[in-house]
Amino acid sequence: MLIGQDGSDAGASARRSAVREAHIALGDKLVAEGKMLFGTALLGDDGGMIGSMLVLDYPSRAELDQWLAIEPYATSGVWEEITITPVRVGPSFEGLHK
């Protein structure tokens, strides 16, 4: 699971908007390949986007890092802090992604 926290500076929203289409297009490709199982925007108290949470399925950290090297939110400074935590999809959800 990846949690990407956006920057909080004055240009943070503009950086996100500038590459959002490319981020969504890459996400759609990863969903089709079975590498992205779920994604959501993290919202602040005002309802604005402040980050992302993605559940990804990569066989190795090296392959995840290869994706991060081309992920627009990672390469364009949208995500100021990235936390990656290994998770396992629960049995109730396994059939959704096969």
Secondary structure by P-SEA (a helix, b strand, c coil): cbbbbcccccaaaaaaaacaaaaaaaaaaaaaaccccbbbbbbcccccccccccccccccaaaaaaaaacccccccccccbbbbbbbbbccccccccc
